[in-house]
Amino acid sequence: MDIKSRIIHAGTDRDPFTGASGVPLYLASTFDLRRATSGGGHDYTRSGNPTREALELAAADLEGGAAGLAFASGMAAISSVLLLFSPGDHLIVSADVYGGSFRVLTRLFSRWGLNASFVDSTSPEEVAGAVTPATRGIFIETPSNPLLRITDLAFIAALARERNLLSIADNTFATPYLQRPLAFGFDIVVHSATKFLNGHSDVLAGLAVVRKEDLAERLRFIQNAFGAVLGVQDSWLLLRGMKTLAVRMDACQAGAAEIASRLRGLGSVRRVFYPGLADHPGKAVHDRQASGPGAVVSFELDSVDRCLRLLEHAGLPLVSVSLGGVETILSHPATMSHASMPPDVRAERGISDALVRLSVGLESPEDIWADLEAAIRS
């Protein structure tokens, strides 16, 4: 089926027991073991729950993987995937990776010997040159957060196969509606499902989808042993939110393209970052591997003072750390998503204190623009 149809019917699209239009909330922590041991049931919700499994099947279906796994947050999903590695291993990571990923790698996993080199993953030469005898994986974001840099998925997957490395892609910004890294040969895709997949700013969730079953078994062991699983209520809400992903993303993406184009006409805006713009770095690569530019626009103002006044005076957007909701969300990476990066590291990566990130919602683009323009000119 077309991806729009698969979004509606992915995984278990109706309750197998009653035929209900959705899998219900199985609010049970434990199950009768006589049914579980006969192969027809579950034993304990940390190990598996019918509602969560319906979500995991849907995620695997949409990304084209052998298995999906649901976690308590995007960072729980990423951290659980990182537990596939061992002390002494080395990872190659996108330089402008999400601040939470940077923090967990530099301040938590580094303490037990997992080493990371942050490189410009848009440069094939830099990525290939960063491989060492200890390298065991490559972890990239594309489009990246917050500068929307584009990494060539096919190149990274081929390099990982050639060097026997695990390839991991954060697909939060694009979602499987627009881009499916497993189809290019990636081993694992991770999501902060809090964002576009849920789409309503009312769930904290993470997903990982694995291309092959043997790797899925390893990650299932970690999911069960570590225990950072997604709760039943949130699994149900996320399943419901995912069904409108296509229509939400189409509308938000159209609004983002309009806003990005208009921002370029303001003299107080220095730079606009959006894969839909003709001169966006990596646009040709993005167009080969994704079916749309997405709904996130970042832009840099001509001064930090103007940036702070925008955040203060914008009335329509929610000023928040998140993105991907039905409402437009305005963020300041330097003090929000990337606050855990030291200022000199942010500056080296091009994340200035005058940069803002805009996740375009479902409001009228005319209303979003009128509010933004007035706040910028304030």
FENWOJO-V637484 format. One record per backbone hydrogen bond with DSSP energy under -0.5 kcal/mol. NH is the residue of the N-H (numbers start at 1). CO is the residue of the C=O. If there is no record, write none. Layout:
BEGIN
NH/CO
NH/CO
END
This chain:
BEGIN
5/2
6/2
7/3
8/4
9/5
10/6
13/11
15/20
19/15
26/24
27/25
28/26
31/43
35/32
36/32
37/33
38/34
39/36
40/35
41/35
45/29
47/44
48/44
53/49
54/50
55/51
56/52
57/53
58/54
59/55
60/56
61/57
62/58
63/59
64/60
65/60
66/210
67/210
69/208
71/206
72/228
77/73
78/74
79/75
80/76
81/77
82/78
83/79
84/81
85/82
88/113
89/86
90/134
91/115
92/137
93/91
93/117
94/139
95/119
97/94
101/98
102/98
103/99
104/100
105/101
106/102
107/103
108/104
109/104
110/105
111/108
112/109
113/110
114/109
115/89
115/113
117/91
119/93
119/117
121/119
123/120
124/122
127/123
128/124
129/125
130/126
130/127
131/128
135/132
136/90
137/90
138/166
139/92
140/168
142/143
142/170
143/149
144/149
146/144
148/144
151/149
153/151
156/152
157/153
158/154
159/155
160/156
161/157
162/158
163/159
164/160
164/161
165/160
166/136
168/138
169/188
170/140
171/169
171/190
175/171
178/174
178/175
179/175
183/180
184/181
185/182
186/181
187/167
188/167
189/209
190/169
191/207
193/191
193/205
194/205
195/192
198/193
199/195
205/203
206/71
207/191
208/69
209/189
210/67
211/187
216/212
217/213
218/214
219/215
220/216
221/217
222/218
223/219
224/220
225/221
226/222
227/222
227/223
229/227
230/70
235/231
236/232
237/233
238/234
239/235
240/236
241/237
242/238
243/239
243/240
244/241
245/242
248/244
249/245
250/246
251/247
252/248
253/249
254/250
255/251
256/252
257/253
258/254
259/255
260/256
261/257
262/258
263/259
264/260
265/262
266/263
267/265
269/266
270/268
270/300
271/300
273/298
274/272
277/274
280/277
283/280
286/282
287/283
288/284
289/285
290/286
291/178
297/358
298/273
299/356
300/271
301/354
302/268
307/303
308/304
309/305
310/306
311/307
312/308
313/309
314/310
318/328
319/317
320/318
320/330
326/199
329/359
330/318
331/357
333/331
335/332
336/332
338/333
339/336
341/338
345/342
346/342
347/343
348/344
349/345
350/347
351/346
352/350
355/352
356/299
357/331
358/297
359/329
359/357
360/295
360/358
362/326
367/364
368/364
369/365
370/366
371/367
372/368
373/369
374/370
375/371
376/372
377/373
378/375
END
